[in-house]
Amino acid sequence: MVTNENTQAGVTRRDFIKTSAAASIGLSAGLMATSNFAYAAGSDTIKVGLVGTGGRGTGAAVNAVESAPGVEIVAMGDLFEDRLARSRKDLSEKLGAAYKVTDNTAFVGWDAYKQVIDSDVNYVILAAPPGFRPMHVKYAVEKGKHLFIEKPVAVDPVGVRSIMASSDLAKQKGLGIVAGTQRRHDPKYIAAMERIHNGAMGEVLAGQVYWNQGGLWNHDRKPEWTDMEWQVRNWLYFTWLSGDHIVEQHVHNIDVANWALQSHPIRANGVGGRQVRTDPKYGHIYDHFAVELEYPNGARILSMCRQQDGTTRFVGEYFIGTLGTSDGNTWIRGQNAWRYEGQTVNPYVQEHTDLIESIRAGKPLNEGHQIAESVLSAILAREAAYTGQAITWDEILNSDQDLSPKTLAFGEMPVPPVAQPGITKLSRDLYAHSL
């Protein structure tokens, strides 16, 4: 990930807020699909290119085809040939005639993303490890492609600012960008947030957001793998690739908190550590975080996430207002009590439906700033725990932190040390050496 040319100096919190949660609700609600799918611009074919053919990328390709008529998967690319082959087999079996990838449109290697984007595609799914996302988004927007980008969209402030710049360029070009924060496209959440923003809970003053669960997958290292290959194949466990699990996974819940409060945190203070996953095969990330996020109105949100085997799973949100409480998606309790009784959709499909409908209507959605803001909120929380310092929004937004290697190539690459509160600094370069 090399994105230095898109950094912006001296950005204030007010400068950074480019999108409105209320507008997001209106767009999503207005584009909500029905069983009689319709669009304004006829039956033009959506030709999809997939970059990153792991489980989420493969699933997103299926979701895209399910989301609307006239969607085809025509090009695919991955760093690794075995992952590409496995995904091609899976998609060809699941998608039938909608799968149109040939050997000539299946690409492997560090430049596979360019080859996919340069193919005859008009809609690109970006699902490679998040550390590569800013570089991939920048190239795709410059080439004039509509984008579905998996979250998170960056792992450090330099990457976030690159995404912001690419989002601005996409808006100028009339290109759509939707991120994989599927709760933003779920009618339950949309209905609840509309009521919260209209005052059903009064002023939101506090809340908790959680993603607590057991451990995830890990691939044992093979003798022939270089350091780089081992890290990329186990990208979850390296901050330069995943952002740590508070950014890679818990960003969903932090995004919901931002949505409810129609803002982003202005300060974070918290703790975290590496308590259970201490084996070197788990890279250098933490396995738990607990961070307090302070918002402009004085509200405090507890952000908690954990990946430890044998522990209780709980994923969700809870908000407290002056007139009631809510889980942010199915109910409000208090003097304006409400429970959702509307339609249920698959939000992983709906997010593609909304993007495709907006493209065909000539009014492409652009969630670039919105997802960049939520990802930076998660990075803010991570850095508060990593450094042991209370960190402000302006400090993280304007930070020169760039976690990416200087060269992307297979070879030696030592694992950075585990972050130590009181020692680790916000301004740091994990790979200052040349690889």
Buried (B, 14 or more C-beta within 10 A) or exposed (E): BBBEEBBBEEBEBEEBBBBEBBEBBEBBBEBBBEEEBEBEEEEEEBBBBBBBBBBBBBBBBBBBBBBBEBBBBBBBBBBBEEBBBBBBEBBBEBBEEBBBBEEEBBBBEEEBBBBBBBBEBBBBBBBBBBBBBBBBBBBBBEBEBBBBBBBBBBBBBBBBBBBBBBBBBBBEBEBBBBBBBBBBBBBBBBBBBBBBBEEBBBEBBBBBBBBBBEBBEBEEBEEEBEBBBBBBBBBBBBBBBBBBBBBBBBBBBBBBBBBBBBBBBBBBBBBBBBEBBEEEEBBBBBBBBBBBBBBBEEBBBBBBBBBBEEBEEEBBBBBBBEBBBBBBBBBBBBEBEBEBEEEEBBBBBBBBBBBBBBBBBEBBBBBBBBBBBBBBBBBBBBBBBBBBBEBBBBBBBBBBBBBBBEEBEBEEBEBBEBBEBEEBEBEBEBBEEEB
